[in-house]
Amino acid sequence: MNIEIVSIAKKEKTIYDPLYKDLTKMISRFANVTDREIFTKDVTKAHTISPEASQKAYTKALEAYIGKDFCITLHPDGKLVDSFEFSKLINDKMNVKFFIGGAYGFEDKFLQKSDAVISLGKITMSHKIAKAVLLEQIYRGFSILSNHPYHK
């Protein structure tokens, strides 16, 4: 299985990198993980214009990545799922792409192209924290599917 995380983010070293590396290594027993961070000039410019312009720029930057595989978008207004429901989303899929938006979220046009729109909770978190939570849930989901005791 292949998992790709595509996010609106500047490529930069963070304090979370060792955590991402550890979680990715744990997941590697079950799937290959690719992390793609995208932050175009259009996104930079749109952030100075308006939230709506930013959402349009996110769609433009990400639209080439959505569609072929099973696509799950993280969005505050998405469906709240527990770890067992999350595991069902990734079960029996060959390729899954997760999308993490920028500061202004996604426009409806992008959300409608997703196979699933989920929320990691009602709290607001940075995309760096969201990625860490997502990676942990991916590992937890695979643990549930394989009856590994980690999820307990």
Secondary structure by P-SEA (a helix, b strand, c coil): cbbbbbcccccccccaaaaaaaaaaaacccbbbbbbbbbcaaaaaaaaccaaaaaaaaaaaccccccccbbbbbbcccccccaaaaaaaaccccbbbbbbbccccccaaaaaaccbbbbcccccccaaaaaaaaaaaaaaaaaaaacccccc
